[in-house]
């Protein structure tokens, strides 16, 4: 488990909800049943309108010298999105498709299999734009956890089940992300973790207390911080004399000298 992965995934979900995409607020965090596979290998969905489901896969951290086991390296986010012909109603007068009566641009698109690709393309463009939107507060939080974009892959899947054509798309976006914080460390007021917790709290997200507990209450005690920071044992830290500064060993308590009036 990685706190940074959760931060990326949840902030991406919130950014997409706030972006006004074709799917509206029908955006899910790690929804297991967004797509199902039948016994025949067909793709099916129980969603009644277009949707996006966001997931994170395992990370790949190669250089651990600076952050030790807190490193996250490259993390892949998966955006699954889909539509089915049953989600649309054809306007008998225009031949266009409507989605619960909403969406003017949809009225110009015939509700046929040939137009599914165009709908998926629109959703894909909207996802990628939403993640870098300067006026989207959640997109800006997402971006603060990204060092750089490593790769992007787009996939398509089509299936037919009970005469309902399903068109599904997937974006696999790999990003370089920051390391998890040291448990109990002071969080800089202007840093990404403080901004994340503030946004979670303001939005009353249920994950707030969970992530806040994983980050820990700032203790102000640096004892053991080097082990957590570098991923080394206490024995190694003492062998390297990392806790000895100017000949003063770990554990020594300094007291102020009494003032002598003279």
Residue pairs with C-beta under 8 A, 6 or more apart in sequence:
2 59
2 72
2 75
2 180
3 180
3 181
3 211
3 214
3 215
4 72
4 75
4 145
4 177
4 178
4 179
4 180
5 56
5 59
5 72
5 75
5 177
6 56
6 207
6 211
7 141
7 145
7 192
7 193
7 196
7 211
8 56
8 75
8 77
8 142
8 145
8 146
8 175
8 177
9 29
9 30
9 54
9 55
9 56
9 77
10 29
10 200
10 205
10 207
11 138
11 139
11 141
11 142
11 145
11 196
11 199
12 54
12 77
12 79
12 131
12 138
12 142
13 27
13 28
13 29
13 54
14 138
14 199
14 203
14 205
15 130
15 131
15 133
15 136
15 138
15 139
15 141
15 142
16 23
16 27
16 52
16 54
16 127
16 130
17 24
17 25
17 27
17 138
18 130
18 136
18 137
18 138
18 139
19 126
19 129
19 130
19 133
19 136
19 139
21 27
21 52
21 123
21 126
21 127
21 130
22 50
22 99
22 103
22 119
22 122
22 123
22 126
23 49
23 50
23 51
23 52
23 81
23 123
24 49
26 47
26 49
26 50
26 51
26 52
27 51
27 52
27 53
27 54
28 34
28 51
28 52
28 53
28 54
29 53
29 54
30 53
30 54
30 55
30 56
31 53
33 46
34 45
34 47
34 51
34 53
34 80
34 82
35 43
35 44
35 45
35 80
35 82
35 168
36 43
36 44
36 45
36 46
37 43
37 44
38 44
38 161
42 159
42 160
42 161
43 157
43 158
43 159
43 161
43 166
43 168
44 159
44 161
44 166
45 51
45 82
45 84
45 166
45 168
47 82
47 84
47 87
48 86
48 87
49 87
49 99
49 100
50 81
50 82
50 83
50 87
50 99
50 119
50 123
51 81
51 82
52 79
52 80
52 81
52 123
52 127
53 79
53 80
53 81
54 77
54 78
54 79
54 80
55 77
55 78
55 80
56 75
56 76
56 77
56 78
57 75
57 76
57 77
57 78
58 76
59 72
59 73
59 74
59 75
59 76
59 177
60 73
60 74
61 71
61 72
61 73
61 74
62 73
63 71
63 73
64 71
64 231
65 230
66 179
67 179
67 229
67 231
68 228
68 229
68 230
68 231
68 232
69 231
70 179
70 180
70 181
70 182
70 228
70 229
70 231
71 179
72 177
72 178
72 179
72 180
73 176
73 177
74 150
74 174
74 175
74 176
74 177
75 174
75 175
75 176
75 177
76 172
76 173
76 174
77 171
77 172
77 173
77 174
77 175
78 170
78 171
78 172
78 173
79 127
79 170
79 171
79 173
80 168
80 169
80 170
81 120
81 123
81 124
81 127
81 168
81 169
81 170
81 171
82 120
82 166
82 167
82 168
82 169
83 116
83 119
83 120
83 123
83 166
83 167
84 164
84 165
84 166
84 167
85 111
85 113
85 116
85 164
85 165
86 164
87 99
88 97
88 98
88 99
88 106
88 111
89 97
89 98
89 99
89 111
90 96
90 97
90 98
90 110
90 111
91 97
91 98
91 107
94 107
94 108
95 110
96 106
96 107
96 108
96 109
96 110
96 111
97 106
97 107
97 109
97 110
97 111
97 115
98 106
98 107
99 106
109 115
109 118
109 119
113 165
113 167
116 158
116 165
116 167
117 156
117 167
119 167
120 156
120 167
120 168
120 169
123 169
124 154
124 169
124 171
127 171
128 152
128 171
130 136
130 139
131 139
131 142
131 143
132 139
132 143
133 139
134 140
137 199
138 199
141 192
141 195
141 196
141 199
144 192
144 195
144 196
145 177
145 178
145 192
145 196
146 175
146 176
146 177
147 175
147 176
147 177
147 178
148 175
148 176
149 173
149 174
149 175
149 176
150 174
150 175
150 176
151 172
151 173
151 174
152 171
152 172
152 173
152 174
153 171
153 172
154 169
154 170
154 171
154 172
155 169
155 170
155 171
155 172
156 167
156 168
156 169
156 170
157 167
157 168
157 169
157 170
158 165
158 166
158 167
158 168
159 165
159 166
159 168
160 166
178 192
181 187
181 193
181 215
182 225
182 228
182 229
183 214
183 215
183 216
183 228
184 216
184 217
184 218
184 219
184 221
185 216
185 218
185 225
186 218
186 220
187 193
187 194
187 197
187 215
187 218
188 194
193 215
196 211
197 208
197 211
197 212
197 215
200 207
200 208
200 211
200 212
201 208
223 250
223 251
224 234
226 232
226 237
226 242
226 243
227 233
227 234
227 237
230 237
237 243
238 250
243 249
243 250
244 250
